């Protein structure tokens, strides 16, 4: 599994490095980090520190001697990111956009849990062993499956915004908005309830990759007008959106690598196999 996860881990690490670099360059948090209170002075310094952490952790994930250390630190960092979404959820749980923000970072957090479960080397720890191996991967799968659902639902709640993000050269843009929303929810349910979960995770990965390149691709980085109304002009927002989508897609790929579409043998099937084996021995 570790060998199979290497490409997804590398993509995850590259996305972390890129997003952290943006924080360092702009001396500000990624847009998904904006709930950090606007205190002064020191906010810019904290943003740079967080950016440097992401860069260092991303680089460390790429090398065997340091991957265990990075995989132990990363989930705590991502958990802090996720917790920033909770106050808005408490204040306005009726707003689907709040659940969208929570779902996106929860998907990212689930990817961090997969990295921890596979690479932390804490299987013998009395406390952390529950987050490693099979049990840790199951926790990550459940979190990821649940998190995908509100992300897909947002396409239906905000169909006009979603349609505006679909490339203009594609036909039936409204149809694509509905199709991707329903598709994401179906993927989340498939992963959650183990209905072809590996296929569902790969489909989710493919959709996210398409979102990253078709919606937030290089053509938006240097555009004179922002891709989404109300967002700032310049490359920072589309670059942030591109690399956050990149990391979440890598998290989806990490989850896919832990799943199988093979159904476990039922007790009846196992019993029948045993009886057949016995019959063969005594024939």
VEXGUSE-661129 format. One record per residue: x, y negated, z negated of N, C-alpha, C in turn; residue in one letter. Coordinates in steps of 0.02 Angstrom, whole numbers, plus 50000, padded with zeros to 5 digits. Each point is the difference from the previous one (the first is absolute). Layout:
VEXGUSE-661129
 n_east n_north  n_up ca_east ca_north ca_up c_east c_north  c_up code
      X       Y     Z       X        Y     Z      X       Y     Z    a
...
***
This chain:
VEXGUSE-661129
 n_east n_north  n_up ca_east ca_north ca_up c_east c_north  c_up code
  50041   50060 50000   49959    49940 50000  50043   49937 50000    x
  50055   50001 49962   50044    49941 49996  50028   49984 50069    x
  50021   50051 50037   50027    49989 50067  49945   49973 50046    x
  49940   50027 49994   49944    49977 50041  49981   49928 49985    x
  50009   49979 49938   49980    49933 49979  50051   49947 50019    x
  50059   50020 50022   50053    49951 50012  49981   49945 50050    x
  49969   50016 50057   49981    49946 50046  49951   49950 49969    x
  49950   50026 49965   49950    49956 49967  50034   49959 49946    x
  50046   50030 49962   50035    49963 49948  50042   49944 50030    x
  50032   50014 50056   50041    49948 50033  49956   49942 50024    x
  49942   50015 50030   49955    49948 50021  49974   49959 49942    x
  49985   50033 49945   49978    49967 49939  50054   49953 49974    x
  50062   50024 50000   50056    49960 49975  50012   49940 50045    x
  49997   50009 50065   50011    49944 50047  49948   49946 49990    x
  49937   50020 49990   49947    49952 49988  50011   49961 49936    x
  50023   50034 49947   50014    49967 49937  50056   49949 50008    x
  50052   50020 50036   50057    49954 50012  49977   49938 50037    x
  49959   50009 50052   49977    49944 50040  49955   49953 49960    x
  49954   50028 49962   49954    49959 49961  50038   49963 49944    x
  50048   50034 49970   50041    49967 49949  50042   49944 50029    x
  50024   50010 50061   50040    49948 50033  49958   49937 50012    x
  49936   50009 50018   49956    49942 50008  49992   49961 49935    x
  49994   50035 49945   49993    49966 49935  50063   49960 49984    x
  50058   50028 50016   50062    49964 49987  50007   49939 50045    x
  49983   50007 50064   50007    49945 50047  49953   49943 49982    x
  49937   50016 49984   49950    49948 49987  49995   49981 49926    x
  50039   50033 49958   49998    49987 49928  49929   50001 49974    x
  49961   50048 50023   49931    50006 49979  49980   50074 50006    x
  49946   50018 49967   49978    50069 50002  49965   50014 50066    x
  49998   50064 50017   49959    50021 50057  49928   49979 49986    x
  49963   49988 50053   49932    49974 49991  49957   50045 49955    x
  50012   50065 50002   49963    50044 49955  50021   49993 49927    x
  50055   49965 49988   50023    49987 49932  49973   49934 49973    x
  49963   49963 50039   49983    49931 49981  49962   49993 49935    x
  49967   50051 49973   49970    49992 49934  50050   49984 49944    x
  50065   50007 50013   50049    49978 49950  49987   49926 49985    x
  49992   49982 49936   49982    49930 49983  50051   49951 50028    x
  49976   49942 50023   50045    49949 50030  50037   49959 49947    x
  50037   50034 49957   50036    49964 49947  50063   49968 50028    x
  50022   49946 49969   50061    49964 50020  50037   49980 49936    x
  50065   49998 50001   50044    50027 50052  50008   50075 49991    x
  50033   50031 50044   50017    50071 49993  49962   50047 50045    x
  49943   49977 50030   49962    50046 50041  50040   50020 50062    x
  50034   49952 50031   50040    50015 50059  50056   50048 49983    x
  50031   49991 49942   50053    50046 49980  49974   50070 49988    x
  49940   50006 49970   49971    50065 49989  49983   50034 50066    x
  49975   49959 50047   49984    50028 50067  50063   50027 50033    x
  50055   49963 49995   50063    50023 50029  50024   50064 49966    x
  49992   50002 49933   50021    50060 49962  49960   50061 50022    x
  49934   49990 50009   49958    50056 50023  50019   50021 50071    x
  50015   49950 50042   50022    50015 50068  50065   50039 50001    x
  50047   49979 49958   50064    50036 49996  49991   50071 49974    x
  49953   50008 49952   49986    50067 49976  49975   50045 50056    x
  49954   49973 50041   49973    50039 50055  50054   50019 50050    x
  50045   49952 50014   50055    50014 50046  50046   50054 49972    x
  50020   49991 49937   50046    50048 49969  49968   50069 49994    x
  49936   50002 49978   49966    50064 49993  49992   50033 50069    x
  49984   49961 50051   49993    50028 50067  50065   50029 50025    x
  50055   49964 49990   50065    50026 50021  50017   50063 49961    x
  49986   50000 49935   50016    50058 49958  49961   50062 50021    x
  49939   49991 50026   49961    50057 50023  50030   50034 50060    x
  50044   49966 50035   50029    50027 50062  50060   50045 49988    x
  50026   50002 49938   50061    50037 49987  49989   50051 49944    x
  50025   50060 50011   49989    50055 49954  50023   49985 49929    x
  50060   49970 49989   50022    49989 49931  49956   49952 49960    x
  49963   49956 50034   49961    49949 49964  49925   50008 50007    x
  49976   50049 50038   49929    50006 50013  49961   50015 49935    x
  50030   50039 49955   49965    50017 49938  49988   49939 49957    x
  50052   49958 49994   49993    49939 49959  49947   49954 50029    x
  50002   49990 50066   49952    49956 50033  49929   50027 49994    x
  49992   50065 50007   49933    50029 49997  49971   49997 49929    x
  50042   49994 49950   49975    49993 49931  49978   49928 49986    x
  50035   49952 50028   49984    49930 49987  49942   49974 50043    x
  49994   50026 50060   49952    49973 50048  49927   50004 49977    x
  49976   50057 49972   49929    50003 49980  49981   49947 49948    x
  50045   49984 49955   49985    49948 49950  49991   49932 50033    x
  50042   49986 50048   49996    49937 50037  49934   49997 50039    x
  49982   50055 50034   49938    50002 50038  49939   49999 49955    x
  50006   50029 49941   49945    49998 49952  49987   49928 49976    x
  50054   49962 49989   49992    49930 49981  49965   49962 50056    x
  50019   50014 50062   49967    49969 50058  49926   50016 50001    x
  49984   50064 49986   49930    50022 50000  49961   49966 49944    x
  50031   49993 49942   49966    49969 49942  49982   49927 50013    x
  50035   49967 50044   49984    49931 50016  49931   49994 50033    x
  49975   50055 50027   49934    50000 50033  49943   50010 49951    x
  50015   50023 49940   49947    50018 49952  49961   49940 49975    x
  50031   49943 49983   49960    49943 49975  49946   49979 50049    x
  50016   49996 50065   49949    49982 50050  49945   50051 50003    x
  50017   50064 49991   49950    50053 50000  49952   49994 49941    x
  50026   49979 49943   49958    49991 49941  49954   49940 50009    x
  50026   49947 50029   49961    49938 50008  49948   50007 50055    x
  50018   50032 50056   49954    50002 50058  49998   50070 50031    x
  49975   50050 49963   49999    50067 50027  49951   50008 50058    x
  49955   49952 50009   49950    50005 50054  50028   49979 50068    x
  50060   49972 50001   50030    49977 50062  50043   50056 50030    x
  49983   50022 50060   50036    50056 50030  50072   49983 50015    x
  50014   49936 50015   50068    49980 50014  50047   50012 49942    x
  49973   49996 49939   50041    50015 49941  50019   50074 49999    x
  49952   50042 50018   50014    50072 50003  50048   50016 50056    x
  49996   49962 50055   50047    50009 50055  50071   49988 49977    x
  50012   49944 49965   50067    49985 49976  50025   50053 49952    x
  49956   50024 49955   50019    50053 49954  50016   50064 50037    x
  49959   50017 50050   50010    50062 50037  50066   50001 50038    x
  50018   49943 50031   50062    49998 50038  50061   50013 49955    x
  50002   49967 49943   50058    50009 49955  49998   50068 49966    x
  49939   50027 49989   49995    50067 49971  50026   50052 50049    x
  49989   49990 50065   50029    50046 50050  50076   49997 49998    x
  50027   49940 49993   50072    49991 49995  50026   50034 49936    x
  49964   49991 49945   50019    50030 49936  50000   50077 50005    x
  49950   50027 50036   49998    50073 50008  50061   50025 50037    x
  50023   49961 50050   50062    50018 50034  50059   50000 49952    x
  50002   49951 49955   50053    49999 49950  49998   50060 49953    x
  49939   50023 49984   49993    50060 49958  50025   50062 50036    x
  49989   50004 50066   50026    50057 50038  50077   49999 49997    x
  50029   49942 50009   50073    49993 49996  50024   50022 49931    x
  49966   49979 49948   50018    50019 49932  49995   50076 49991    x
  49944   50028 50022   49988    50072 49990  50053   50042 50036    x
  50023   49977 50058   50046    50040 50040  50073   49987 49984    x
  50018   49940 49979   50071    49981 49998  50025   49977 49932    x
  49957   49994 49950   50023    49972 49936  50044   50047 49961    x
  49992   50065 50010   50040    50049 49963  49982   50005 49927    x
  49938   49982 49982   49979    50000 49930  49952   50058 49985    x
  50007   50055 50037   49956    50057 49990  50005   50031 49931    x
  50057   49991 49967   50011    50029 49933  49981   49953 49944    x
  49982   49939 50016   49981    49952 49948  49931   50019 49971    x
  49995   49998 49934   49937    50019 49968  49943   49953 50018    x
  50015   49935 50011   49948    49952 50016  49990   49992 50076    x
  50055   49992 50037   49995    49982 50070  49986   50060 50045    x
  50007   50061 49974   49991    50058 50043  49929   50005 50028    x
  49951   49970 49965   49931    50001 50025  49992   49958 50063    x
  50049   49955 50013   49997    49958 50059  50048   50024 50054    x
  50029   50058 49992   50045    50029 50049  49969   50065 50027    x
  50030   50027 50052   49977    50063 50027  49927   49998 50023    x
  49967   50057 49994   49932    50007 50025  49951   49953 49965    x
  50006   49994 49934   49953    49957 49963  50008   49927 50020    x
  50062   49978 50008   50012    49931 50020  49974   49986 50070    x
  50009   50048 50046   49976    49991 50068  49924   49999 50002    x
  49968   50038 49956   49927    50000 49998  49973   49933 49976    x
  50034   49970 49950   49980    49934 49977  50006   49949 50057    x
  50056   50003 50036   50011    49954 50056  49947   50009 50053    x
  49982   50063 50015   49949    50014 50051  49933   49970 49981    x
  49980   50009 49937   49935    49975 49977  49998   49924 50004    x
  50054   49968 49976   50003    49927 50001  49997   49975 50072    x
  50037   50032 50044   50002    49978 50070  49932   50009 50032    x
  49969   50059 49991   49935    50012 50029  49947   49951 49978    x
  50000   49984 49935   49952    49951 49974  50014   49930 50027    x
  50064   49983 50007   50020    49933 50020  49982   49985 50073    x
  50002   50051 50043   49986    49989 50071  49928   49979 50011    x
  49954   50024 49958   49929    49989 50012  49981   49926 50000    x
  50018   49959 49949   49982    49929 50004  50036   49963 50055    x
  50059   50023 50020   50035    49969 50056  49961   50009 50065    x
  49975   50061 50011   49959    50012 50059  49933   49964 49995    x
  49972   49997 49941   49935    49967 49990  50004   49926 50016    x
  50058   49970 49990   50008    49928 50015  49990   49985 50074    x
  50015   50048 50043   49989    49989 50072  49926   49990 50015    x
  49958   50033 49960   49928    49995 50011  49971   49938 49966    x
  50025   49984 49941   49977    49941 49964  50020   49936 50036    x
  50060   50000 50028   50027    49940 50033  50012   50015 50074    x
  49947   50025 50032   50007    50023 50069  50020   49943 50047    x
  49977   49939 49986   50018    49944 50043  50074   49985 49997    x
  50028   50000 49939   50072    49989 49991  50039   50057 50032    x
  49978   50062 49989   50035    50057 50028  49999   49998 50076    x
  49943   49982 50028   49995    49995 50073  50048   49947 50027    x
  50008   49945 49963   50047    49948 50022  50072   50023 49999    x
  50016   50051 49960   50068    50026 49997  50014   50052 50054    x
  49947   50028 50029   50010    50049 50054  50027   49963 50061    x
  50053   50026 50032   50028    49966 50059  49946   49983 50052    x
  50004   49941 50028   49949    49976 50046  49997   50041 50064    x
  50054   50035 50018   50000    50039 50062  49963   50067 49993    x
  49982   50018 49938   49963    50062 49990  49925   49989 50011    x
  49966   50046 50033   49927    49993 50007  49965   50023 49936    x
  49937   49983 49994   49958    50023 49943  50034   49986 49933    x
  50020   49939 49990   50038    49982 49939  49959   50012 49937    x
  49936   49984 50002   49957    50013 49942  49997   50075 49986    x
  49995   50039 50053   49999    50072 49991  50064   50026 49968    x
  50057   49972 50020   50063    50019 49968  50001   49982 49926    x
  49971   49943 49983   49998    49979 49930  49961   50051 49958    x
  49942   50021 50026   49960    50050 49964  50034   50068 50000    x
  50029   50019 50057   50031    50066 50007  50058   50007 49952    x
  50044   49950 49995   50058    50005 49956  49978   50000 49927    x
  49947   49962 49983   49976    50000 49931  49973   50068 49980    x
  49956   50027 50041   49972    50066 49986  50055   50053 50001    x
  50046   49993 50047   50055    50048 50004  50043   50001 49937    x
  50016   49941 49975   50040    49996 49939  49963   50030 49940    x
  49936   49986 49994   49962    50029 49945  49997   50076 50006    x
  49992   50025 50061   49999    50073 50010  50068   50030 49982    x
  50054   49966 50017   50067    50025 49982  50008   50002 49924    x
  49978   49947 49966   50005    49998 49928  49961   50057 49968    x
  49939   50013 50024   49960    50054 49972  50031   50068 50016    x
  50028   50007 50059   50033    50063 50018  50060   50014 49954    x
  50039   49949 49987   50058    50008 49955  49977   50014 49929    x
  49948   49966 49978   49976    50006 49932  49970   50069 49987    x
  49960   50024 50047   49964    50064 49990  50031   50058 50038    x
  50061   49990 50024   50039    50054 50032  49964   50030 50060    x
  49970   49958 50041   49970    50021 50063  50048   49981 50056    x
  50040   50047 50023   50054    49987 50048  50040   49939 49976    x
  50026   50001 49940   50032    49941 49971  50064   49978 50036    x
  50039   50048 50024   50062    49982 50035  49984   49963 50065    x
  49951   50027 50037   49979    49967 50062  49973   49930 49985    x
  49960   49995 49947   49971    49935 49982  50055   49950 49983    x
  50051   50022 49964   50055    49955 49981  50040   49979 50061    x
  50009   50046 50048   50036    49981 50061  49959   49951 50042    x
  49935   50011 50003   49957    49953 50037  50003   49931 49968    x
  49997   49998 49933   50005    49936 49965  50067   49967 50014    x
  50054   50038 50001   50066    49973 50016  50001   49970 50070    x
  49971   50036 50047   49999    49976 50070  49960   49935 50005    x
  49943   49997 49966   49960    49939 50002  50037   49941 49971    x
  50033   50011 49944   50038    49946 49968  50058   49977 50044    x
  50033   50047 50032   50054    49981 50046  49974   49958 50058    x
  49941   50018 50026   49970    49960 50053  49981   49931 49975    x
  49973   49997 49938   49983    49935 49971  50062   49956 49995    x
  50055   50030 49978   50061    49961 49990  50024   49969 50066    x
  50001   50041 50053   50030    49976 50063  49951   49963 50045    x
  49936   50021 50000   49952    49967 50043  49972   49936 49970    x
  49992   50000 49933   49971    49941 49967  50054   49952 49977    x
  50054   50026 49971   50051    49957 49970  50068   50010 50034    x
  50000   50019 50063   50062    50013 50036  50040   49938 50015    x
  50057   50008 50033   50047    49943 50012  49968   49941 50036    x
  49947   50012 50039   49969    49943 50035  49968   49950 49952    x
  49984   50023 49939   49970    49954 49950  50052   49964 49959    x
  50062   50024 50000   50051    49970 49958  50020   49930 50024    x
  49994   49989 50065   50022    49936 50028  49943   49962 50034    x
  49937   50021 49984   49942    49968 50030  49992   49929 49974    x
  49975   49956 50043   49989    49930 49980  49941   49993 49953    x
  49950   50045 50007   49941    49998 49958  49997   50064 49958    x
  49975   49997 49939   49998    50060 49958  49951   50052 50027    x
  50015   50062 49987   49958    50055 50024  49932   49999 49966    x
  50000   49985 49935   49938    50000 49961  49985   49928 49978    x
  49939   49978 50011   49980    49933 49980  50009   49990 49925    x
  50027   49942 49983   50011    49985 49929  50067   50020 49973    x
  50040   50035 50039   50067    50020 49978  50050   49948 50025    x
  50057   49994 49966   50049    49949 50019  50033   50013 50067    x
  50020   49947 50032   50037    50005 50063  50072   50022 49985    x
  50029   50036 50045   50069    50022 49990  50006   50075 49995    x
  50060   50025 49998   50010    50073 50002  49991   50035 49934    x
  49998   49963 49945   50002    50034 49935  49939   50044 49989    x
  49940   49975 50013   49940    50040 49988  49997   50062 50044    x
  50008   49994 50067   49997    50061 50041  50056   50049 49985    x
  50059   49975 49983   50054    50046 49981  49983   50037 49936    x
  49972   49964 49951   49980    50032 49938  49947   50053 50013    x
  49949   49982 50039   49947    50047 50016  50028   50061 50037    x
  50047   49988 50046   50029    50055 50038  50037   50049 49955    x
  50042   49974 49955   50041    50045 49960  49961   50031 49943    x
  49948   49966 49974   49958    50033 49950  49963   50058 50033    x
  49973   49989 50060   49967    50053 50036  50049   50056 50016    x
  50061   49982 50018   50054    50050 50013  50011   50044 49938    x
  50007   49969 49942   50013    50038 49939  49941   50045 49982    x
  49939   49975 50008   49942    50040 49984  49995   50059 50049    x
  50017   49989 50063   50001    50055 50048  50052   50052 49981    x
  50058   49977 49976   50051    50047 49977  49976   50038 49938    x
  49963   49966 49956   49971    50034 49942  49952   50054 50021    x
  49959   49984 50051   49954    50050 50027  50037   50060 50029    x
  50056   49987 50033   50041    50054 50028  50031   50042 49944    x
  50020   49967 49946   50026    50037 49942  49947   50046 49971    x
  49939   49975 49994   49945    50041 49974  49986   50058 50048    x
  50000   49987 50065   49987    50053 50049  50050   50057 49994    x
  50062   49982 49985   50052    50051 49995  49991   50047 49941    x
  49957   49982 49953   49989    50042 49941  49938   50044 50006    x
  49963   49992 50056   49935    50034 50007  50004   50056 50051    x
  49951   50044 49998   49993    50053 50049  49926   50009 50016    x
  49985   50017 50062   49931    50012 50020  49980   50073 49992    x
  50046   50041 49975   49983    50070 49989  49960   50007 49936    x
  49944   50035 50005   49958    50010 49941  50030   50056 49957    x
  50001   49990 49933   50025    50053 49957  49955   50061 50004    x
  50031   50058 49993   49961    50062 50003  49952   50003 49942    x
  49938   50019 50012   49951    50007 49946  50014   50064 49963    x
  49969   50005 49941   50011    50061 49960  49974   50061 50036    x
  49943   49992 50039   49972    50057 50037  50049   50023 50054    x
  50028   49950 50036   50048    50016 50053  50062   50034 49971    x
  50024   49975 49944   50059    50029 49968  49986   50071 49978    x
  49938   50011 49972   49983    50067 49977  49996   50048 50059    x
  49970   49977 50056   49994    50042 50059  50069   50019 50027    x
  50047   49950 49998   50067    50013 50024  50034   50053 49957    x
  49990   49995 49934   50029    50048 49954  49973   50070 50012    x
  49933   50004 50011   49969    50065 50014  50027   50030 50064    x
  50009   49958 50051   50026    50025 50064  50071   50025 49992    x
  50041   49963 49960   50069    50021 49989  50001   50067 49964    x
  49956   50008 49950   49997    50063 49963  49979   50057 50045    x
  49950   49987 50042   49977    50052 50046  50055   50021 50047    x
  50040   49951 50020   50055    50016 50045  50053   50044 49967    x
  50011   49988 49935   50052    50038 49965  49978   50073 49991    x
  49935   50009 49988   49977    50068 49984  49972   50037 50061    x
  50000   49968 50058   49972    50033 50059  50046   50058 50021    x
***
